[in-house]
Amino acid sequence: MASIPTLSSCLGISPTKEMNVNTSIWDKLTHVAALLSVITALVWVGVLYFPLMHQNEVMRQQIVRLDKQIQQEEVANRRLRLEIDSLKTDPKTVERLAREQLGLARPDETVVRFGLPGE
């Protein structure tokens, strides 16, 4: 039986030899493509993340403002509770408010009001 010559034997190339292909341009293009992909991914993350950072900062400022408002309301609440307790337990406080706000006096007292002319 006659053997059929292969293409590599006809060209004088042994099948065990490796071909030396210049792949440096492909390696460079692969690196450039990978780098561009990473840059694109970072830009995309930045585009999505920066508005969230701004929203987070606005919310933090709102939290600080609301915390201050809560503290002010708690101080006012404590003051009003003390005033209520004082009105419930101290008759002198009730008498003072009746004199100042309602202009009341005891039956044996005379009320003298000082004011500017024309009032």
Phi, psi and omega in degrees: 000135182267139180272148181268128181291140179273167182296320181294327179285330178289327181273353179082026179249131178279142183291345181271346179284142177270145180275137178267101182255136179279102183254012184295324179293323179289324176296317179296315179297323178295317178295318179297316180296319179295317179297316178296324177295317179294316179297317178299318179296318179294319177296318180297317177296318178298317180298321180281329189271324184298319174298325177293324177296317179296316178298321178297317179295318178297319180292324176296318177296321178295321178297316179298316180297316180292325176296319177296318180296321177298317179298317179296319179292325177293322177295315179297321179297315178298318179298315181293322177296319177297319179295318178297313179299320180295318179293328180285327190248337186249110180293334178294325178294317179297317180297317180298315180294323178295321179290313186287313189268328184255349180072024180278159178215164175289159183299331182266009182254154173247132182265126177243125181249134176252134180205171178282150178299139179095358179267000000 
